[in-house]
Amino acid sequence: MIARRAGKILVMGSASALRGIKGATTYSAARGAQLAYVQSLGVEVAGYNVQVNAIAQNFVDNPTYFPPEVQADPRFQDRLKREVPLGRLVSAAEDAEFAAYLCSDAANCFVGQVFPVCGGWVQR
């Protein structure tokens, strides 16, 4: 990418680095290091027309973290309403469309940025 002076790197990270999760300190800290690396690398390679950014996600609809039986649980629905201002999971399509945008030429101005995609769970 540096040699051809063009490219995009998008890291799909975790929003736990931006807010933290009780009982997951080491996980959140490791994700924080990952996002700090994105910020530093993004600045370092920007002069070569390479953009490095990250999406820090949580509460995105996916079958691994939120399978149908979890989503159907009234306790989970209460948690969504209590913790996530959006009041629902971010759809996989919304997440994918934002990722596609960040990888497009329309987003050439973003350098070393971390974008929370989590329905407002993280205010940044």
C-alpha positions as CSV (number, residue, x, y, z in Angstrom):
1,M,0.0,0.0,0.0
2,I,2.8,2.4,0.8
3,A,4.6,1.5,-2.4
4,R,1.6,2.2,-4.5
5,R,0.5,5.1,-2.3
6,A,-3.0,4.0,-1.9
7,G,-5.0,1.8,0.4
8,K,-7.5,1.3,3.2
9,I,-7.3,-0.8,6.4
10,L,-10.4,-1.1,8.5
11,V,-10.1,-2.8,11.8
12,M,-13.3,-4.3,13.2
13,G,-12.7,-3.9,16.9
14,S,-14.7,-3.8,20.1
15,A,-16.4,-0.9,21.8
16,S,-15.5,-2.5,25.2
17,A,-12.2,-0.6,24.8
18,L,-14.1,2.7,24.9
19,R,-16.4,1.9,27.9
20,G,-15.2,-1.3,29.5
21,I,-17.1,-4.3,30.6
22,K,-17.2,-5.4,34.2
23,G,-15.4,-8.8,34.5
24,A,-13.6,-8.3,31.2
25,T,-10.8,-6.0,32.1
26,T,-8.0,-7.8,30.2
27,Y,-10.2,-8.1,27.1
28,S,-11.2,-4.4,27.2
29,A,-7.5,-3.4,27.8
30,A,-6.3,-5.6,24.8
31,R,-9.0,-4.0,22.6
32,G,-7.9,-0.6,23.8
33,A,-4.3,-1.4,22.7
34,Q,-5.6,-2.4,19.3
35,L,-7.5,0.8,18.9
36,A,-4.5,2.9,20.0
37,Y,-2.4,1.1,17.3
38,V,-5.0,2.0,14.7
39,Q,-4.8,5.6,15.7
40,S,-1.0,5.7,15.7
41,L,-0.6,3.7,12.4
42,G,-3.3,5.9,10.8
43,V,-1.3,9.0,11.4
44,E,2.0,7.3,10.3
45,V,0.7,6.2,6.9
46,A,-1.6,9.0,6.0
47,G,1.1,10.8,4.0
48,Y,1.2,7.8,1.7
49,N,-2.6,8.1,1.0
50,V,-3.3,5.0,3.1
51,Q,-6.2,5.4,5.5
52,V,-6.3,3.2,8.7
53,N,-9.4,3.4,10.8
54,A,-11.5,1.2,13.1
55,I,-15.1,0.4,13.9
56,A,-15.5,-0.3,17.6
57,Q,-18.7,-2.3,17.8
58,N,-21.0,-3.7,20.3
59,F,-24.7,-4.6,20.3
60,V,-24.5,-5.5,16.6
61,D,-26.9,-8.2,15.5
62,N,-25.0,-11.4,14.9
63,P,-25.6,-15.0,15.6
64,T,-22.4,-15.6,17.7
65,Y,-23.0,-12.9,20.4
66,F,-26.7,-12.5,20.1
67,P,-28.4,-15.7,18.8
68,P,-32.2,-15.7,18.5
69,E,-32.7,-17.3,21.9
70,V,-30.7,-14.5,23.5
71,Q,-32.6,-11.8,21.6
72,A,-35.9,-13.4,22.6
73,D,-35.1,-13.3,26.3
74,P,-37.1,-10.5,28.1
75,R,-34.0,-9.8,30.3
76,F,-31.9,-9.1,27.2
77,Q,-34.6,-6.9,25.8
78,D,-34.8,-5.0,29.1
79,R,-31.0,-4.6,29.0
80,L,-31.1,-3.2,25.5
81,K,-33.7,-0.6,26.6
82,R,-31.7,0.2,29.7
83,E,-28.1,0.3,28.3
84,V,-28.4,1.1,24.6
85,P,-30.0,4.5,23.7
86,L,-31.1,3.1,20.3
87,G,-33.1,0.5,22.2
88,R,-32.2,-2.2,19.7
89,L,-29.3,-4.0,18.2
90,V,-27.5,-2.3,15.3
91,S,-28.4,-4.4,12.2
92,A,-25.7,-6.3,10.4
93,A,-26.6,-4.3,7.2
94,E,-26.1,-1.0,9.0
95,D,-22.7,-2.2,10.2
96,A,-21.6,-3.5,6.8
97,E,-22.8,-0.4,5.0
98,F,-20.8,1.9,7.3
99,A,-17.7,-0.4,6.8
100,A,-18.2,-0.2,3.1
101,Y,-18.4,3.6,3.3
102,L,-15.1,3.8,5.3
103,C,-13.4,1.6,2.7
104,S,-14.6,3.9,-0.2
105,D,-13.0,6.9,-1.8
106,A,-15.7,9.0,-0.2
107,A,-14.0,8.5,3.2
108,N,-10.5,9.5,2.2
109,C,-10.5,12.2,4.9
110,F,-10.6,9.9,7.9
111,V,-7.2,9.1,9.3
112,G,-6.6,7.0,12.5
113,Q,-10.2,7.3,13.6
114,V,-12.2,5.0,15.9
115,F,-15.9,5.0,15.2
116,P,-18.2,3.5,17.8
117,V,-21.0,1.5,16.1
118,C,-23.1,0.4,19.1
119,G,-26.4,2.1,19.2
120,G,-25.1,4.8,21.5
121,W,-23.8,2.4,24.2
122,V,-20.6,4.4,24.0
123,Q,-20.7,8.2,24.0
124,R,-17.5,9.6,22.4
